[in-house]
Every structure is written in structure tokens, then in C-alpha cells.
Amino acid sequence: MTFEILETERLILQKLDSKKMNEIFALKDDEKIREILGITDEEEFARQKRMNHYGYESYNRKMLNFKIVEKQSGKKIGNCSFHTWNPQHHRAEVGYDLFSDEFKRKGYMKEALGKVLEYGFNEMDLNRIEALIDDENTPSRKLLEHYGFVREGITRGHYLVDGIFEDSVLYSLLKSEFTQ
């Protein structure tokens, strides 16, 4: 299976839009799907299957995911994605994660996010990119601040985690503020 890719010094970012995700899930072979997506966690695989079943796009909202692959090992190490993408208003929310602590604190996400932000502003014609994070997530806060994201406020009761509604901190970056 071929993917549109972006490259950085140490990473390959495989573009997975809704069309590509539907293509992957059409394989109907769970092990092959897991391999392509780099998913080892049962809960995450179930979540991806639900998303595929219900559709990646809804009225005026789209998603675009980049699978992060370490060039040296060929391992799929994480994701960086745009979700709640609203093309009409030129805005999207960015999200990111690394699959294992083994890959954290090595600058991989900083490297990936820079390329994904550049893609968002230049290729997707975004004017605004938002990020919602846990107030206690210092590495994520520092990552966003590195790229010039501005803290806008608290989104109360935003996520349900283990039966408890938690707040999120909203950050944003405008195209005019982004320096590549």
C-alpha cells in the first residue's frame, strides 16, 4: 500500500485521510490493518474500527492523520493529526501522540509537528490551528509554545476520562504567527 508522505530528517509521515483509512479497513484482515496502522493496543484498535464504521467525516468536519515512522528502524512510533477540520472556516484542531515512552524526549514530536503545521497552513490553507491539552501536560505545553501557540483559556468539562469530566486548556496558532 502506498501513501503520500512528508519527510523530516529522522521521520517519515504517512498521510492517512478518510479515503485511505477506508481503503485500509476494506482489507478486512485485522492483523494486516494493525500492521499498516502500527496499532498494538486493543482499545485503540477498537476505537479506530468504530471511527471507520461511523465515518471519518461529518457535516463540514474532516480528519487528516499522519502516521509517524522512524526512518532508521521503520517503526511506526506515533500519530499527528488534524481533526475537527472545518475547510469552510479554514481551521482545524491538531492532536498528537507517541505510542511508547521509548520514543519520548528525543525531539520526534517537535520534528513531526513542525512539518504537519507547515502542511496545514500551506497545503490545507488553514488560518487557525487549535490544540486542547491537559493543564498538567508540561511536555505538550512546551511543544505548543515552541511553535508560538497562544493559550486562550480553559474549556470546562471537555473530556470524560475514567468517568470524570476534565477540563482542557485551549491553545491556538494563526497562519500569520507561524514561522517555519
C-alpha positions as CSV (number, residue, x, y, z in Angstrom):
1,M,0.0,0.0,0.0
2,T,1.4,3.4,-1.0
3,F,1.0,6.6,1.0
4,E,1.6,10.2,0.3
5,I,4.4,11.1,2.6
6,L,6.2,14.1,4.2
7,E,9.7,13.7,5.4
8,T,11.9,15.2,8.1
9,E,15.5,14.4,8.9
10,R,14.6,11.4,11.0
11,L,10.9,10.7,10.2
12,I,8.5,9.7,7.5
13,L,5.0,11.0,7.9
14,Q,2.4,8.8,6.1
15,K,-0.7,10.7,5.2
16,L,-3.9,8.9,6.1
17,D,-7.0,10.7,5.0
18,S,-10.6,9.3,5.2
19,K,-10.3,7.7,1.8
20,K,-7.0,5.9,2.7
21,M,-8.4,4.8,6.0
22,N,-11.5,3.3,4.3
23,E,-9.1,1.6,1.8
24,I,-7.2,0.1,4.8
25,F,-10.3,-1.1,6.6
26,A,-11.6,-2.6,3.4
27,L,-8.9,-5.2,3.7
28,K,-11.0,-6.9,6.4
29,D,-7.9,-8.6,7.9
30,D,-7.5,-7.2,11.4
31,E,-3.8,-8.2,11.7
32,K,-2.9,-6.5,8.4
33,I,-4.8,-3.4,9.4
34,R,-3.0,-3.3,12.7
35,E,0.3,-3.7,10.9
36,I,-0.4,-0.9,8.5
37,L,-1.6,1.4,11.2
38,G,1.0,0.4,13.7
39,I,-1.6,-0.4,16.4
40,T,-0.8,-2.9,19.1
41,D,-3.2,-1.6,21.8
42,E,-6.6,-3.5,21.7
43,E,-8.5,-0.4,22.9
44,E,-7.0,1.8,20.3
45,F,-7.8,-0.7,17.6
46,A,-11.4,-0.9,18.7
47,R,-11.6,2.9,18.6
48,Q,-10.2,3.0,15.1
49,K,-12.7,0.4,14.0
50,R,-15.6,2.4,15.5
51,M,-14.4,5.5,13.7
52,N,-14.2,3.7,10.5
53,H,-17.7,2.2,10.9
54,Y,-19.3,5.6,11.7
55,G,-17.3,7.6,9.2
56,Y,-14.3,9.9,9.5
57,E,-16.2,12.9,8.1
58,S,-19.3,14.5,9.2
59,Y,-21.1,17.7,8.1
60,N,-18.4,20.2,7.3
61,R,-15.8,18.3,9.5
62,K,-12.9,16.2,8.2
63,M,-9.9,14.4,9.6
64,L,-6.4,14.0,8.3
65,N,-3.8,11.8,10.1
66,F,-0.1,11.4,9.7
67,K,1.4,8.2,10.9
68,I,4.9,8.9,12.3
69,V,7.5,6.4,11.2
70,E,11.1,6.4,12.4
71,K,13.3,6.2,9.3
72,Q,16.2,4.3,11.0
73,S,14.1,1.5,12.4
74,G,11.0,1.6,10.1
75,K,8.9,1.5,13.3
76,K,5.5,3.3,13.5
77,I,6.0,5.4,16.6
78,G,3.0,7.7,16.7
79,N,0.4,10.0,15.1
80,C,0.0,13.6,14.4
81,S,-3.4,14.6,13.1
82,F,-5.9,17.3,12.2
83,H,-9.4,16.5,13.4
84,T,-12.4,18.7,13.6
85,W,-11.1,20.2,10.4
86,N,-13.5,22.8,9.0
87,P,-12.4,23.8,5.5
88,Q,-15.1,26.4,5.2
89,H,-13.7,28.4,8.1
90,H,-10.0,27.4,7.4
91,R,-9.4,25.9,10.9
92,A,-8.6,22.6,12.5
93,E,-7.6,21.0,15.8
94,V,-4.2,19.3,15.9
95,G,-3.6,16.2,18.1
96,Y,-0.5,14.1,18.5
97,D,0.8,11.1,20.5
98,L,3.7,8.8,20.6
99,F,3.0,5.1,21.1
100,S,5.7,4.4,23.7
101,D,7.8,6.1,26.3
102,E,10.8,4.7,24.3
103,F,10.3,7.5,21.7
104,K,9.6,10.4,24.1
105,R,12.1,13.1,24.9
106,K,14.0,12.6,21.7
107,G,12.5,15.6,19.8
108,Y,10.4,13.3,17.5
109,M,7.2,15.1,18.1
110,K,8.7,18.5,17.7
111,E,10.1,17.4,14.3
112,A,6.8,15.9,13.2
113,L,4.6,18.7,14.5
114,G,6.6,21.3,12.6
115,K,6.1,19.5,9.3
116,V,2.4,18.9,10.0
117,L,1.8,22.6,10.9
118,E,3.6,23.6,7.7
119,Y,1.4,21.3,5.8
120,G,-1.8,22.6,7.5
121,F,-1.0,26.2,6.7
122,N,0.4,25.8,3.3
123,E,-1.4,22.8,1.8
124,M,-4.8,22.8,3.6
125,D,-5.0,26.6,3.6
126,L,-5.7,26.8,7.3
127,N,-5.7,30.1,9.0
128,R,-6.1,28.8,12.6
129,I,-4.9,25.6,14.3
130,E,-6.1,24.8,17.8
131,A,-4.8,22.3,20.3
132,L,-6.6,21.2,23.5
133,I,-4.4,19.7,26.2
134,D,-4.4,18.7,29.9
135,D,-3.2,21.6,32.1
136,E,-0.7,19.2,33.7
137,N,0.8,18.1,30.5
138,T,4.0,20.1,30.6
139,P,5.8,18.5,27.6
140,S,2.8,19.2,25.4
141,R,2.5,22.8,26.6
142,K,6.2,23.4,25.9
143,L,5.8,21.8,22.4
144,L,3.0,24.1,21.6
145,E,4.7,27.2,23.0
146,H,7.8,26.3,20.9
147,Y,5.8,26.8,17.8
148,G,4.2,30.0,19.0
149,F,0.8,28.7,20.1
150,V,-1.1,31.1,22.4
151,R,-3.0,30.0,25.5
152,E,-6.6,31.2,25.1
153,G,-8.4,29.7,28.1
154,I,-10.0,26.7,29.7
155,T,-12.6,24.5,28.1
156,R,-14.5,23.2,31.1
157,G,-15.7,19.6,31.4
158,H,-14.3,18.9,28.0
159,Y,-13.2,15.3,28.2
160,L,-14.6,12.3,30.0
161,V,-11.7,10.3,31.5
162,D,-12.4,7.3,33.7
163,G,-15.9,8.6,34.5
164,I,-14.7,12.1,35.4
165,F,-15.2,15.2,33.3
166,E,-11.9,17.0,32.9
167,D,-11.0,20.5,31.7
168,S,-8.8,21.2,28.7
169,V,-6.6,24.2,28.0
170,L,-7.2,25.7,24.6
171,Y,-4.2,26.9,22.6
172,S,-4.2,28.4,19.1
173,L,-1.8,29.4,16.3
174,L,-2.7,31.7,13.4
175,K,-1.0,31.4,10.0
176,S,0.3,34.9,10.3
177,E,2.1,33.9,13.6
178,F,3.7,30.7,12.2
179,T,7.4,30.8,11.4
180,Q,8.7,27.8,9.6
